[in-house]
Amino acid sequence: MQGSFDIFTLVFLALAVFVAWKLRSVLGQKTGHEQPPGDVFGRKPPPQAPAADSNVIRLPGVAANDAVPEQPFRWTGLALPGTPVANGLDAIEREERGFDGRGFLDGSKAAYEMIVMSFARGDRKTLKGLLSKEVYDDFDQAISEREKRGETVETTFVSMDSAEIVAAEVKGKTGMITVQFSPKLIKALKNKAGATIDGSPDTVVDVTETWTFSRQLGARDPNWLLVATGSDD
C-alpha cells in the first residue's frame, strides 16, 4: 500500500512539474517591461490641450486658426480713420444705432438749398421746420428788415460743388455735425424800384459756408435742425 502511494505521488509530482514548465514556456517570464493592464488595447493618452493664451479670445463658430474678417471702415468717403470727425460719428452711431452718415450728408445738402431759397423768398413757414429757434429768430429779423425797406432777393441755386463733414460730436444726448458747403449761386439784392443794389443777376459766384446741424439722438423726429451758420467769404 505504501509502495503504491509513493508511485502515484511521484506520477502527480511529475505531471505538476510538466504543467508548470509548459505554462512557463507559453506565458513567458516577466522582464519588467510589460505594459500595464490599462494599455492592453493600445489606447493612446488623450492629446494635451494647448496652453491657454490670455490674449486670444475664441469666437463661437470660428476655428482656432481662422482669421476673423476685418470689418470695413463705416465712414469711408466721409472721414479718415482715427480722426476727430470719425470718432464723433462713432459716438453718434453708438447713441443711435442705424445712423447713416452718407444719408445725413445728402440730407444736409438738400436742406442747404431749401433754406437758402426759402430765406430769399421770405418763406417763414418752411424755415421754421428747418432751423433752431435761435437761428430762426435771426432769419426772421433779417427778412422783416428787408421787407420794411421794400427790398427783394433774387437767388438761383446753380450747383453744389462739394459738401464735407468737418466736425462731429455728442453733447449729452445731442448730436452735432458741422458741414462745409461749397455751392455756386446767383444772388442779387434789389431795392423797392427794382434796381440791383448788391450782387448780380447774371454772375455765378462761389460761396463757402459752414453750417452746424443738431438733433436729439434717439428722438422720434428724424430731422436735424440748423443751429449755427458761418461764412468764409
Summary of the structure (lengths in Angstrom):
residues: 233
radius of gyration: 45.1
end to end distance: 144.0
largest distance: 165.3
contacts: 529
relative contact order: 0.11
helix: 36%
strand: 25%
